[in-house]
Structure formats: structure tokens, C-alpha cells
């Protein structure tokens, strides 16, 4: 977690993020924690990964993290598993995309039919969303029904995202065709079958998430689908191989009609598979399921190597052991620091669960914990996905990171319970915010002063104070200048849920005192905005001015400050 020059590192990170904003359409959807870039005076949250090896990765600032996210699950064996890399290199000689099938496609399909209990026949895709779309279309074709009942998260295609009312661009006619059900609630599921009698094509479900199934629950769901003439589709995009060579089917002892496998099949290379009973899968060609890169050979070579390792080595056993150890480590640290939380789900796929406490919602407490984990070299987005590469060293580093992070959480909860207003203000406010929205609207030179103005809102309210200073390096920092508060009824109207939002405007004249305006990308003028709440740091934003002052005397704006850094 050591950065040799924090100012240079933050400048580098800001430039890269600024360029990403210009050329990529993802915006914050691609930020794993949706965090601002800057988190305190001298450090930044990771936004880009430069390299990965085994159980860790290195970010664009050279900091190393224990990785418990593993790209959301695809990296099952650890980053850069040698056998998988070698398989890809060898396959390059034949080419990645060929005019006819490569024998690899048959080999990988055969391996899957030998390993996955319900897999009589296989159809390949690239993403989990591909396989699930093919499965639901096949279910509708076979049963004649149009209603889908679902549990879990199933990708981005229209048939599923139409269940989310905030997603735009989905035909409204699709929204009434999908309905969620509660896990472990057989009566609720039966009621949905009765409500849509004769119309249900399939039950689509992740067989296991953070909640363990009650005894007999999954077998009863299968019986219910058979009784009502519907198909049972399991979304094993995450659980395939992770819970065992046969996935959740082997782990839980129930076979669905169709299953969609993904993520871990090729240890990070893009491939997915729809598998199922022969009498069902033989009708797949009538649903036009297929895609250009179905038979891309590099991913297939990686999948063959991965499947052989999972088949021949104790991958699932190791992952379960590592996950169990992480659960123990977390539980012990929670008890030590007085934090009510747990890791839910099977050890191969766990999710943090925090209880609300001291007037704080569980989301706030978890956000603080994840934030502190990041700052201490432990990378998690709220999930723990162990790999075959995690070992004793990774557990020791995780134990230290969890202990430090939960120490901050425990201190914050203690302060929140305390009647000591000084303790509460110095701890709670300083630890909780670190998220902001705002706009830098005025940036220019007026006489011997730098003019800085705009508005800023923290996660819950307007800041109590905004301070500004000029800095050109650790040894050249000027004093903080408190900005004047400016009333912004326009912002208050746009964000009615933020307390005191009308007072979120700020304006400051910062003496230049000889600061050079002959700036360049190699020697930017740095202006830091400090947002305070209850006399404590709540958010920082650095403005890196690397372009010369325009003739009009001001840099063109406005500039969004939500990421904690602005490059001008």
C-alpha cells in the first residue's frame, strides 16, 4: 500500500480517470465500489489494475491488494494459473476464430457432460447472460408459457432487466412477464403458480446465494415445476465449479432441467455454457441460440485446462477450507471490536452481513468497513470469493486488514453511542462520508488571487465548511482558506433528500503569493478542496491545473468533483 510520491501518484490516477471519462461509456458502473478516487490527504482508492498474480493484484499506483473479488468470480484458480496460460499460448498457433468447429469445442463439451450431473448436451456462449437468455427462450418454446418466476441476479438482457423499473430502454410489454419470489418460501412460489396458472414457462433461480436452502426446499421447487408443467432453470454462473466439479447440483443433490454455467469455466477467459437434458436441449436450434464467437478457441483452450484441474485436483475442497478460515477470522475480529456482523452463504461464496447499530444503517457500517479494507490492502466489494491460489499468507494479511478495518468500525460505533460530542464529531464524521457530489463552476484568476467557487454535497447533507488551499508538493502547501458559504436553492431543489442543501455553495479567493501559473502536465498547479462535517474531514477533491490560463482569465467549466479529482 506504499506510494513513493503521493502527489505524483494522485496526479497520474487523475489523468487516467479523466481520460477514461472521455472515451468510455461506463461511467461509475465500472467502478467496483462506486468510490471517489481520493479518500484522504495522501491516498486514493484503486480505479485501474496494472497486473495480477495468484491471490493478489497491483493497481495503477503500484499498490498491492489481496483480491477477494477475483473479477466477480471468473478467477477460480488464481490469477495467471500457468497451465491455463500455457494452453492459451499453444492454441494461438491455430488461431482464435476459425471457419469451422475446432475439436476443442467437442472436448470441452465432453468434459462438461462428464462433470455436470444434468448435462447431456452443451451449447456454448460468452457471458452468463447469453446462456440464461437461451434457457428462458427454450423454456417458453417448449412449454408455451410466457411468465418467468425468478430468484437472484441473471444478467443484463431484456428478459431479466425488465424486472428493474429504473432500467430504461426496455419495452414495457416485457415487464409483466417476470416476477420475483422469496427464497425458501414454498407457499409464496405456489401462490405465483396459481396466480399465473398455465402460463409459467420456468422458474429461474440461483440455487444458492447468501441464504442456505432449508431441508428439502430445492427438491420441492423441482417437484412444483414438474407438477405445473414448467421447467426448472438454475443460474450457476457463479456456483459452477466453485462449489464442486459438478457445481451446485453436486453440492446440493438436486438436478435442474437446464443450467447456465459461466464465470469460472475458463479461469478468467470469456466463455459460458447452457447445459441440460437431451430432450430439451435438442430443441435449442429452433430458438436461434448462437453467436459469432461461440467457438473462439483461446477461451475453449483455457476452459479445457481449467476443467481438467478442477476434475483432478481438490480445488473445491481448498476453496471451502479457505472460505471457512476467512469466516472464522472475520467472526473473531468482529467479537474483538464489538461489531455485529457475519459472513453469510457457503464458504466458497460468502457475503458480508452487518447489523444496524448506534443509529447507523447497516449499509453505512458496511460501506465504512469496505472502505477501510481497501485502505489496508484487502479488496472486497461485500463478497468473499476464494480461489485455489489463496494460501496462509493471504489469510494472515486478510486477518490484519480485517482487524484494522473493524477497529475503525468499532471506534465509530462507540463514538456514535457516546454522549461525548467531541468524540462523536471527531470519529463519526471523519469516518463516514468520503462520498460527495458537486460542481466546480468558477476557476480563474482575479488580480493576485485564485478564484474558486461551486457547490458540494456530502452523502447526507451539505458540508459545514469548505476550505481551499494551493499546493505544489508536500513541502509547498499553503494555509487553508475558508470559503464563504453561498445559498444554492437550485441545488436544494434538485436534491431534496440532502439536509441543509440550500447552503451547499462556496466561494473563495485564495492568494497566489507568487505561485507559478506557468503550469504544464508535468508540473501542475494543485488546488485542494476540503469538505468538513462536524469539524472533521469528510471529503477531499484535488484540482490539477495543467493547462495555461486562457485569455478570458478563467478556465472553462463547470467540472464535476464527485470523483475526488479534477484535471483542468
N, C-alpha and C positions, 0 to 999 in steps of 0.2 A: 504493500500500500504506500510505498515511499515514492514521492515525485521529486526529482532533483531540483527543479525550479518551478514553484507553483504558479508564478506569474506567466512564464513561458508556456507551461502546460495548459493553463486555462485559456490562454490566447489561442493555442493550437486547437484545443477542443472546440472553442467558439467558432473559429473559422470553418472547421469541418462541418459542424452542425448547421452553420449559416448556409453553406453550400448545399447541404442535404435538403434544407428547406426550399431552396430554389429549384432543384432538379427532381426531387422525389415527391410523389403524391400521398405518401402515407401519413404525414404529419405525426402527431403523437400516438397514432395507432401502433406504430412500430417500436415505441419505447416501452420496454418490458414493465417498468414500474410507473410510467407516466410521471416521472420526476423531473424537476427543473435540473439544468446542468449543474448549477452552483449550489453547494449545500452548506458551506461555511467559509470562513475567511481564506482558507488555503487549499480547499479540496473541491472536487467535482464528482457528481455521480457518473458512472460509466454510461456512455452512449454508443460506443463502437468497440468491437472486438478485433484485435490485430491477429491473434493466434490462439490456439488451444492445444492442449496435450493432456491425455489421461483424464484426471478429475478436475483440472483447473484451466482457466483461460487468462489471457493478458489483454487488458484494454488498450485503447489508443494512447493513453498516457503512461503506459508501461507498468501499470499496477496489476497484481496477480490476485485472482479470486478462486476460492473453492466453489465449483459450479454444481449447484443442486437443481438447476433448471434444465440444463442439457438440451437447449433448443426446444423445450416443451415436451421432451420425451423421445425424440428420434435417436439420440446418442445413448444407446443401451450398453455398449461395451466400453465406453470411454472414448474421448476424442483421439482420432488418428490411430485406431487399432491397426497394427502392422499388417495382419492377414487381409484385412479389408482394403487397405490402401494398395497392397501388392496386387490384389485381384483387379482393382480398377486400372492400375498401370498396365498390367498384362492385357487387359481387354482393349485398351486404346489401340493396339495394333490392328484389331478387326474393325474399328470404327464404332461410334456410339449409336448411329441410326442407320439401319440397313433396309434395302428394298423388300426383303422377305424376313420371316422369323429367323432369329438366331437360336441354335439349340439350347442356349441358356434359358430361354423362356419356358421350355418344356422341363428343364432340370429344376428350376426354381418352383414351378407349379407342382412337380412331383414331390419335392421336399415338403411343401405345404400340405399336400394331401396326406403325407405320412405323419405329419406332426399335429395338425389341427383336427380335432375329433369330427367336426361336421363337414370337413372339406372333401367332397367328392370331386368337385370341379372348381377351377380357379379362373378368374378374369382380372387382369392387371389394370391399374390406373396409376396416377401420380400422387394424388392427395387423398386423404380420408374422405373429403367432401365428394370426390369422384365416385368412390365405392358406395357411399351412402345414397347418393343420388341414383345410381344404378339399381341399388337394392329396393328403394322405395318405388321406383318406376316399375320394376319387375313385380313387386307385390301388388301394385294396382292392376297391372296387366293380368296377373294370374287370378286374383280374387274378384276383380270387377268393382271393388270398393274404392272410395276416394279419400276417406278420412284416415289420418295418421295420428296415433297416440304416442307421445314421446316422453322420455326422461333423459336429461343430460344435455350436452352441447354437441352439435353434429355438423359444424362447418358453416360455410358462407353461401351455399346455393339457395335458390329461391324457395324450394320446398320447405326448408327449415327456417331461414331468417325471416320469412313472412310471419313467424310466431312472435317476432320482436316488433312492437308497434313503432319504435323510433327509427327503424331502418327504412330508408327512403328507396324509391325506385322499384319496389315490389308490387306487382299487380294486386289490387285489393281483393280480387276474386279468390286469391290463394289463401288469405288469412283465415277464413273459417274452416279450412281443411286440415288444420293441425291443432292438437290440443295436448297440453302437458298433463302428467299425472304424478302423484306423490309416490316416492319410493317406499316400499314396504307396506303400502295401503292397498290391499286386495279389493276391499269394498269400494274404494274410490275408483279403481280401474274397472271393476264390474259395472259400476254406475255409468261410466262413459260408454262401455259397450252397449248397455241398454239404451242410453240416450241416442246413440247413432246406430241403432240395430240394423244389421245387414249392410252397413256402409264402411265398416272399418277394414282397411286393407292390411294394416300391420301395426304392431307395437314395436317401436324403435327405441332402444334403450342402451345406455351404458350399463353393463351388468353390475358394475361396482364403481363407486366413486369414494367419497369420504365416509359414506354410511355403509356399514356391513349389512348384508341381507339377513333377514330373520330366517330361522329354520323353515325350509320348505317353500319360501317365498318365490324363488325363481322357477322352481318346478311348477308351482301353482300358476304363475303367469303363463308358462308354456301351455299348460292344460287349458287355460282360459282362451288363449288364442286359437287353439285347435277346436275348442267347442264352438267358438263364434265364427269359424271359417276365415280367420286372419292368419298372417304369417308373423313369426317372431324374428326380429332382426336385432342382432347385437352389434353395437358400435364398439368394436375392440381396437379402435385406432390407437388408444393409449395402452390398453391392457395386453394386446397381443405380444407374446414372447416375454413380457415383463413379469407376469405372474407365473410363468412356466412355459416350457416349449409349446404346450398346447393352448396357451393363453388362459383367459378367464374360464373357458369351457372346461379345461382340465382342472383348474384350480377350484371351481365351484361345482363341478359334476353335473352340469346341465348343458345340453346342446341346443342351440337355436336353429331355425330353418336356414337363415342366412347370417353371415357375419362379415363385417368390414374390418380389415386389418390395415394398419398403417404405421407411421412414425418410425418404430424401431426396426422394421423389416430389413433395412439396409444400413443401419448404424449411421444415419445422417444423410444418406443419398435419397433422392425423392422417388418413392415407389409405394403403392398401396395395392390391396387385393380384395376383391369380393369373392367369398367362398360360400359353398352351400351344398345342399342336396342335389344330386344329379337331375332328378325330375324337374326341379325348379330352375336350376342354372341352364339347362338345355334350352330354355325359352328366352334366355338373355339376348340372343341375336335379334329377336323381334322388337326389342326396346331400343335398338341403335346405341347400345353401350359400347363405347370405344373411343380412342383418341390417338392423335398422331404419335405421341411419344410413349405409348403403352409398352412397346418392346425395346425401349432405349437400353443399350447393353451395359453401360457402365453401372447403372443402378442395379441391374439384374446381377452383374458380377459381384457387386457389393452385397446384395441380398443372399446370394449363394454362400458366400464366405460367412456372413453373419449367421445364417440359419444353421450351418454346419457347427459353428462354435456353440450356439445355443443348444443344439441337439447333443453334442458330445461332451460339453463341459458343464460344471454346476453353476451356470450363470444365475438362474432364478434363485437358487439357494443362497448364493453370495449376496445378491441384491436384497433378499429378505433379511439376511443377517445384518447387513449394513443399515438397512432401514430400521430394524429393531433397536440397534445401538443408538441411532440418532434420536429415536423416540425416548429412550432412556436418558440420554444426555439432556434433551430439552426438558423433560419432566423434572429431573434433578435440579437444573438451573432455575426453573420456574419456582420450585419449592424454596430454593435458597433465597430468591429475591422477592418472594411474596406476590407472584403473578399467577393469576388463574387462567391457565391455558393448557392446551393439549395438542398432540398431533393425531388427526383422525385418518381412518382408512387402513388398508393393508400396508404392511411395511414397504412394499415395492412402489407404492403410490400414496403419499400422505399429504394432508392439507392441514395447515395451522388453524386452530380454533381458539380465539380469545374471548373471554367474558368481559362485558362492560363493567366498569368499576370507577368509583370516585367521581361520578358524574360524566365520565368519558364513555363514548360509544366504543363497541368492540373494534369497529373499523379504524377509529383513531389510534387505538392502542396497537393494533396490528401494523398500521402504517408506520408508527414510530419504531416498532421492533424491526421491520424490514429495512427501514432507513438506517438504523444503527448496525444491522448485519452488514449491509453494503459498505458502510464506513469502516468496518472491521474485517473486510476481506471475505465475507461469506455472501454468496449470491443466491438469493431465493426470491421468488415472486409471490410467495404464500404457499408454494408447494415444495415438497421434497421428492425428487425423482432420482433414487440411487442408480449407479451404474456398476458394471463389473470392474471398473477401474478404481472406484473408491476404496481406500485402504485405511490402515491405522493412522497414518499421517493426516489424511483428510478428516478423520474423526477428531483427532486432537486439535487441529486448527478450528474445526467447527465448534468444539466444546469451548474453546477460548472466545470465539466470536459470539456464540450464544450467551456466554456468561457476561461479557461486556454489554451486549445489546439489552439483555434482560435487566442488567444492573441499572441502565438508564431508564428503562420502562418502570422498574420498581421504584426508583427515586422520583420519577414523575408522578406515579400514583400516590406515593406517600405525600408529596407536596400538594397534590390536588385535594387530599383528605385533610391537610393541615389547616389550622386556623391562623397560622403564621403567614401573613400576607406577603412578607418579604421573601420567604422561602418559596411560597407558591408562585409569585411573579417571576422569580429568577429561574425556576426549574420548568414549570409547565409551559410558559410562553416560549421559552428558548427551545424546548424540545419538540413542540407540537406542529408548528406551522410548516416552514420550509416549502410551501407551495404558494404561488401568487399568480395573479393575472394583472395586467396593466398595460400602459402605453406611454412611451416616451415621446411627447409631442413637440417639445421645444428644446432645441440643442443648437447653441450658437455662441458667438462672441459679441459682447457689448462693452466697448471700452477695454478695461483691464480685467473684466470678469467673464467667466464662462456661464452662460445661461442654461439652466436645466429645469424642465418642467413637464408635468404629465399627471397621470393618476395611477394608483396601485391599490389592489385589494388582496388581503390575505384569505386563507381558506374559509374563515368565518366572518371576517369584519374588515373594516379599514384599519390600517396601522395607526398606532398612537403618534408615531413620529417617523419622519423620513429625513435621513441625513445624507449628505453628499460630500465626497472628497475626491481630489485628484491624486493619482499615484502612478509612478513610473517604475516601480520596483519595490522590493521590501525595504530599502533604505531611503526611499524618496516619497514617503507618504505624507501628505499634508493633513492638517487637522480636519476633523469632521465639521461640516457646516450644516446647521439645522435648517431645513427647508420650511418656508411658510406654508401653512395649510390653506387650501383653496377649495371652495364649495363646488361640487360637481353634481347637481341634480340630474343631469343627463345620465351619468353612470349609475346613480342610485335607482333611477327608473329602469335601467337595463338589468340590474342585479338586486332585486327587492329582497332576496334572502340574506344578503350580507348586512350585518349590523353597521350602523354609522356610515353607510356607504356614501352619503352625500358629502362627507368630509374627506374623501379619498384623494383629492387633488393636492399637488405640491408644486412649489416654485422656489428656486434658489439661484442666487448669484454667488458664484464661487470664485474668489480671487485667483487669478492665474499666477501672480507672483513670479513672473519670468518663465513659467512653464512653456516649453517649446511647442509651437503649433506646426513645426516642420515635420509632421508625422509621416510615417511610412508603415507598410505591412510588417517590417522588421523591428520597428520602434514605435509602437502605437502609444497614443495618449490614453491612459486608463482613467475612467471616471467610475467610481463605485457608489451605488445607491444602497443604503442600509435601511431596511424597514424594521421598526421596533414595535413590540406589543408588550405592555406592562413592563417597560424599561429593559426588555431583553431582546436580543437578536431574534427576528422572526424570518427574515429573508434577505438575501443579497442579490444584487444584479450588477454585473460589471459591463460598462460600455467601452468597447475597444475602438477608438477612433484612429483609423489608419489611412484615411483619405484627406487630402488637403481641404482647408476651409474654402467653400465656394465663394464666388464674388458677392453673393447676396448677404453674406455674413452668417449663414445658418446652414446646417446640414439638413437635407430633405428628410422628412419623416412622414407620418409617425413610425415608431419602431416598437414592435411587441416585446415586452420584457418578461414574458411568462417563463422562459427557459433559463432565466438567471444570467443571460449573457446576450449582448447586442454587438454586432460588428457593423461599424459605420464606415 
